[in-house]
Amino acid sequence: MRSIFDLDGRRAVVIGAGGGIGAVVARGLSDFGAAVLCADVDEAAATTTAAAITAAGGVAQALRIDVTDPEDVTDVASRFDDVDVVVLTAAMNVRKRLVDLSLEEFRRVQRLNLEGSFLVIRAFGARMAERGRGSIIVYSSIRAQVVEPGQGVYAATKAGVLQLVRTAAAEFGPSGVRVNTIAPGVVDTPLTASIKADDEWYNAYANKSVLGRWAKPEELVGATVFLASDASSYVTGAYLTVDGGWLAADGRYTPRL
């Protein structure tokens, strides 16, 4: 049964591969045999990830994509219309209370996190459906289910991503395309560097998971490979939490804002 996790002969696009979880996931997919297209709005960062994969003996190339640009997303999906796996990790947050959040800030987060997810799912999903196969994996968050002060717009977009994925799973399923979401808890990445710098905040988050620590980016690889491979051939519309038991224990912390 080990072969059900193999990705040999498959082509994967990882959007957000320039750093953080995306870069680690791209390397992980390569280790399981996939040829990886490392995509990011920062092409130089994507190139660094692709070079690391190639140096390790894998097959990879870099490309620029701006998921907030409909034409750009459509163009990339058209040029690489034979991909078997799409992973979207790109996202952003503005940590402010709702009364302090400007409309422009709200729209900026919504445009990348929610609208960008819609554009990627629509463009790549349509082509996968035509071929009758494919796996789309969009990163959501535990914030789709639980919130704290300062997480309003981020949580709203991640909840929206979850419902987009479920709808896409229902619509693309008859064509053989699976669509799932991964919901990390708190992960040690550049995106969470400001939290890590605050000892009280860092420790509070660590203690809210039942494992008592933050996740390492590498700990998201297994879930991604599972959903990308035949190991999850009967899994679609899923919300797969990789959160150290945070949701199970109902962890909560009110940060200083």
C-alpha positions as CSV (number, residue, x, y, z in Angstrom):
1,M,0.0,0.0,0.0
2,R,3.0,2.4,0.2
3,S,2.6,3.2,-3.5
4,I,-0.7,5.1,-2.8
5,F,1.3,8.0,-1.6
6,D,3.6,8.1,-4.6
7,L,3.4,11.2,-6.8
8,D,5.8,9.9,-9.5
9,G,4.8,11.2,-12.9
10,R,2.5,13.9,-11.5
11,R,2.8,17.6,-11.9
12,A,2.0,20.0,-9.1
13,V,1.6,23.7,-8.8
14,V,2.3,25.2,-5.4
15,I,1.1,28.8,-5.2
16,G,2.9,30.6,-2.4
17,A,6.1,28.5,-2.9
18,G,8.4,31.5,-2.3
19,G,8.5,31.0,1.5
20,G,6.9,29.7,4.6
21,I,4.6,26.7,4.4
22,G,4.5,26.9,0.6
23,A,8.3,26.4,0.1
24,V,8.4,23.5,2.5
25,V,5.3,21.9,0.9
26,A,6.8,22.3,-2.6
27,R,10.0,20.4,-1.5
28,G,7.8,17.8,0.2
29,L,5.8,17.1,-2.9
30,S,9.0,16.8,-4.9
31,D,10.4,14.3,-2.4
32,F,7.4,12.1,-3.1
33,G,8.0,12.2,-6.8
34,A,6.1,15.2,-8.2
35,A,7.5,17.6,-10.7
36,V,6.8,21.0,-9.0
37,L,5.9,24.4,-10.5
38,C,7.0,26.8,-7.7
39,A,4.7,29.8,-8.1
40,D,4.7,33.1,-6.2
41,V,4.1,36.8,-6.7
42,D,7.8,37.1,-5.8
43,E,9.4,35.2,-8.7
44,A,12.9,35.5,-7.1
45,A,11.7,33.7,-4.0
46,A,10.0,31.0,-6.1
47,T,13.2,30.6,-8.1
48,T,15.1,30.0,-4.8
49,T,12.7,27.2,-3.8
50,A,12.9,25.6,-7.3
51,A,16.7,25.8,-7.2
52,A,16.7,24.0,-3.8
53,I,14.5,21.2,-5.2
54,T,16.6,20.8,-8.3
55,A,19.8,20.7,-6.2
56,A,18.3,17.9,-4.2
57,G,17.6,15.9,-7.4
58,G,14.0,16.9,-8.0
59,V,12.3,18.5,-11.0
60,A,11.1,22.0,-10.5
61,Q,10.7,25.4,-12.2
62,A,9.7,28.8,-11.0
63,L,7.0,31.1,-12.3
64,R,5.4,34.3,-11.2
65,I,1.7,34.4,-10.4
66,D,-0.5,37.1,-8.9
67,V,-3.6,35.4,-7.6
68,T,-5.4,38.8,-7.3
69,D,-5.1,39.3,-11.1
70,P,-7.8,37.3,-12.9
71,E,-6.0,37.5,-16.2
72,D,-2.7,36.3,-14.7
73,V,-4.4,33.3,-13.0
74,T,-6.2,32.4,-16.2
75,D,-3.0,32.7,-18.2
76,V,-1.0,30.4,-15.9
77,A,-3.8,27.8,-15.7
78,S,-3.9,27.8,-19.5
79,R,-0.2,27.5,-20.0
80,F,0.0,24.7,-17.5
81,D,-3.2,22.9,-18.2
82,D,-1.9,19.4,-17.5
83,V,-1.3,19.7,-13.8
84,D,-2.5,17.0,-11.5
85,V,-2.3,18.9,-8.2
86,V,-2.8,22.5,-7.2
87,V,-1.8,23.7,-3.7
88,L,-2.6,27.3,-2.7
89,T,-0.9,28.6,0.5
90,A,-0.7,32.3,-0.3
91,A,-2.5,34.5,2.3
92,M,-2.2,37.6,4.4
93,N,-3.6,39.1,7.6
94,V,-4.1,42.5,9.2
95,R,-4.4,42.1,12.9
96,K,-6.7,44.9,14.1
97,R,-9.9,45.2,15.9
98,L,-12.9,45.7,13.6
99,V,-13.4,49.3,14.7
100,D,-9.8,50.0,13.8
101,L,-9.8,48.2,10.5
102,S,-10.1,50.4,7.4
103,L,-12.2,49.4,4.4
104,E,-9.1,49.3,2.3
105,E,-7.4,46.9,4.7
106,F,-10.4,44.7,4.8
107,R,-10.6,44.6,1.0
108,R,-6.8,43.9,0.6
109,V,-7.1,40.8,2.8
110,Q,-10.3,39.7,1.2
111,R,-8.9,40.2,-2.3
112,L,-5.9,37.9,-1.7
113,N,-7.3,35.3,0.7
114,L,-10.9,34.8,-0.6
115,E,-11.0,36.2,-4.1
116,G,-7.6,34.7,-5.0
117,S,-8.8,31.3,-3.8
118,F,-11.9,31.6,-6.0
119,L,-9.8,32.6,-9.1
120,V,-7.4,29.7,-8.6
121,I,-10.2,27.1,-8.0
122,R,-12.2,28.3,-11.0
123,A,-9.3,28.5,-13.4
124,F,-7.5,25.2,-12.6
125,G,-10.6,23.3,-11.6
126,A,-12.3,23.9,-14.9
127,R,-9.3,22.4,-16.8
128,M,-9.0,19.5,-14.4
129,A,-12.7,18.7,-14.8
130,E,-12.2,18.6,-18.6
131,R,-9.5,16.0,-18.2
132,G,-11.5,14.1,-15.5
133,R,-8.9,14.1,-12.8
134,G,-7.0,16.3,-10.3
135,S,-6.6,17.4,-6.7
136,I,-6.9,21.0,-5.5
137,I,-5.8,21.8,-2.0
138,V,-6.4,25.2,-0.5
139,Y,-5.0,26.3,2.8
140,S,-7.6,27.7,5.2
141,S,-7.0,28.0,9.0
142,I,-8.4,27.1,12.3
143,R,-9.7,30.7,12.2
144,A,-12.4,29.5,9.9
145,Q,-13.9,27.9,13.1
146,V,-12.6,29.9,16.1
147,V,-11.6,33.6,16.4
148,E,-9.9,36.0,18.8
149,P,-9.8,39.8,18.9
150,G,-8.0,41.2,15.8
151,Q,-8.7,38.2,13.6
152,G,-12.0,39.4,12.1
153,V,-11.2,39.9,8.4
154,Y,-8.7,37.0,8.3
155,A,-11.2,34.6,10.0
156,A,-14.0,35.7,7.6
157,T,-11.9,35.0,4.5
158,K,-10.7,31.6,5.8
159,A,-14.3,30.6,6.6
160,G,-15.2,31.7,3.1
161,V,-12.4,29.6,1.7
162,L,-13.8,26.6,3.5
163,Q,-17.2,27.1,1.9
164,L,-15.7,27.7,-1.5
165,V,-13.8,24.4,-1.3
166,R,-16.9,22.5,-0.2
167,T,-18.9,24.0,-3.1
168,A,-16.1,23.2,-5.6
169,A,-15.9,19.7,-4.3
170,A,-19.7,19.2,-4.9
171,E,-19.5,20.8,-8.4
172,F,-16.2,19.1,-9.6
173,G,-16.7,15.7,-8.0
174,P,-18.8,14.2,-10.8
175,S,-15.8,15.0,-13.1
176,G,-13.3,13.2,-11.0
177,V,-11.7,16.3,-9.4
178,R,-11.2,16.4,-5.6
179,V,-11.1,19.7,-3.7
180,N,-10.0,19.9,0.0
181,T,-8.7,22.3,2.5
182,I,-6.0,22.1,5.2
183,A,-6.5,24.1,8.3
184,P,-3.2,24.7,10.2
185,G,-3.0,26.0,13.7
186,V,-0.2,28.2,14.7
187,V,2.9,27.6,12.6
188,D,6.4,28.9,13.0
189,T,6.8,30.9,9.7
190,P,7.9,34.5,8.8
191,L,4.2,35.4,8.8
192,T,4.0,34.7,12.6
193,A,7.4,36.2,13.5
194,S,5.8,39.2,15.3
195,I,3.9,36.8,17.6
196,K,7.0,34.7,18.2
197,A,8.8,37.8,19.3
198,D,6.3,38.4,22.1
199,D,7.0,35.7,24.8
200,E,3.6,35.9,26.5
201,W,1.8,35.6,23.2
202,Y,4.1,32.9,21.9
203,N,3.7,30.8,25.0
204,A,0.0,31.3,25.2
205,Y,-0.4,30.0,21.7
206,A,1.9,27.0,22.4
207,N,-0.1,26.1,25.5
208,K,-3.5,26.3,23.8
209,S,-2.7,23.2,21.7
210,V,-2.9,19.9,23.4
211,L,0.7,19.2,22.3
212,G,1.9,22.3,24.0
213,R,3.9,23.7,21.1
214,W,3.8,25.4,17.7
215,A,3.9,23.5,14.5
216,K,6.9,23.4,12.2
217,P,6.2,24.0,8.5
218,E,7.4,20.5,7.8
219,E,4.5,19.1,9.7
220,L,2.1,20.3,7.0
221,V,3.8,18.2,4.4
222,G,2.2,14.9,5.3
223,A,-1.4,16.3,5.1
224,T,-0.6,17.9,1.8
225,V,0.9,14.7,0.3
226,F,-2.1,12.7,1.6
227,L,-4.6,15.0,-0.2
228,A,-2.5,15.2,-3.3
229,S,-2.1,11.4,-3.7
230,D,-4.2,8.4,-4.3
231,A,-4.1,7.8,-0.5
232,S,-7.0,10.2,-0.3
233,S,-8.9,9.0,-3.4
234,Y,-12.2,9.0,-1.6
235,V,-11.6,12.3,0.3
236,T,-13.1,15.5,-1.0
237,G,-14.8,18.6,0.6
238,A,-12.7,17.9,3.7
239,Y,-11.5,20.4,6.3
240,L,-8.3,18.7,7.5
241,T,-7.0,20.3,10.7
242,V,-3.3,20.2,11.5
243,D,-3.5,22.2,14.7
244,G,-2.0,20.1,17.5
245,G,-5.5,19.6,19.0
246,W,-6.2,23.4,19.3
247,L,-9.8,23.0,18.2
248,A,-10.4,19.9,20.3
249,A,-9.3,21.8,23.4
250,D,-11.0,25.0,22.4
251,G,-7.9,27.1,22.9
252,R,-8.2,30.9,23.3
253,Y,-5.9,33.8,23.9
254,T,-6.7,37.5,23.8
255,P,-3.6,39.3,22.4
256,R,-2.5,42.9,23.0
257,L,-3.6,45.0,20.0
